[in-house]
Amino acid sequence: MRDTAEESNRDPGQAASVTNDMRQTPGDAATPNPPDFQLVEIAQIRRDGQTQNRLSLDTRTIDRYSALMAEGFVFPPVSVWFDTDAYWLSDGFHRLAAAEKLGRTHFRASIRPGTLLDAQWHSYVANSGHGLRRTSADTRNIIQRALRHPKAGTMSTLEISRYLAIPEATVRRWRNRLSSSSDEDGIRIVARGTSRYAIRTEKIGRRSGRWRAKPAKELRDGLTMMKATASPKTRRLIAIFSNWAIGAATPGDCVAALEQVISEWPPETAPEPRCHVATPAAGSI
């Protein structure tokens, strides 16, 4: 396989996108866990976790990448996050699509330990400084997803804008639009000069009830403990429910994943229901 630097010198215009892909993203620099580079089977890399933030992939970019790969250009590894059950792709959708077009079954990946939430948060900056330029529609989608992410609730607008490499005024405008949403986090971080402080908003205009939802950190810690003590099969189910409970997957995604797991069980080993829901008698409703 030919060296990327040599190819860049031979045909700099065609290899520019490859060189750009090698630039570090803000998400890479901010990640405390060093990556582990491995050759991973493409079929094992999950791309259905809402980490593809473009409205659609660009077919011309896929064609260009596949042509470069066929000529021997060395592309940088894709970025994935491993949660002990699945490899979640956060950066490299066009590269994987190009490799699949050539019939390749494996791709070099930068692997970090983390959850689907970590993969989603990293995906918001995946193309902020490299690869195919984001469109205005892509940017709007990224801002909305980032502001709804649990991590955004602990950050000021300025911090979010710097992370996303998007003007603060734009992020602030969208945050104000979404501030009345029912799924907004109950803590807002406010920055004034060098000072940062939190404002709790979840109780404003609400009555306190007997039951309360678990805080995000308590919920994540509990799910992590359950996964650590569960069997491999049970851990897989917990991982699916975890992604839904923490807002990393939609109810539809959760059901589809559960159906997929159940379909893989041999009929004789499929667990029997442990509870029975009584059907109301005729005329009782």
C-alpha positions, 0 to 999 in steps of 0.5 A: 500500500502506497504512502499517503504523503507520496500520493499527496505530492503526486496528485495534491488536488485529488488527495486534499480530502485525505490530508484534511481527514488527518487533522485532529478534531476538537473532540479528539483533543478533549477526550481523556482516554487515548484511542486503541487502533485496531482493524475492525470488521465493518459489519460490527461497527454500528451506524444506527445510533444517531451519530450521523448528523448530516441530512444524507451522505454525499454520493460524490464524496463516497465515489471519490474516496473509493477511487482513492482507496482503489489507487492505494491512498491510505485513509485515516482510521474511523472513530468508534466507541466501545461500550463492551457490547457494540462499536458505535461510529462517531466519525468516518461514515463516508470512509466506511461507505467507500470501503464497502463499495469496494467490497472491503470487510475491515477498516482501521478504527480508533477505538475508545471506551465509552457509551453511545452518548459519548459517541454522539457527543463526539460526532457533533464535531466530527466534521468541524475542521475536516472532511466534507464541509457541513451544510447549513442544514447539517449545522442546524441539525448538529446544534439541535442534537447537541443542545438536547444531549445530556452533556450540554446541560452542564455547559455554558452556551459559550463552552458549547459554541467553542466545542462545536466550532459554531458562533456563540450567537447562533448557539444561544439563539437555538438554545433560547428556542429550545428552552421551553422544550419539556425534555430540557435539562433541569440545570443551566450553567451560566458563565459571567466573566471568569465565574461559572454557576448553575441555575436549577430550572426544573422546579420552576412552576412545578409542584413537587410530587412523591416520586422523582426521576433519577438524576442523569448521573445516578441513572448512568451509575446504576445502569453501569453497575447492572451491566458489570454484574450481569451475564453477557446476554443480560448485559446486552439487553441492559445496554439496549434499555440504557441507550433508551433511558439516557436519551441516546436512542428513540423508543422505536430504536429500542424496540427494534434492537430488542426484536433483533436480540430476541430473533437471535435466541434459539426457540428453546432458550427464549425466556418465558414471560414472568408476568401475566397481564389480565385481559379486562372482562367483557363489559368491564370497561 
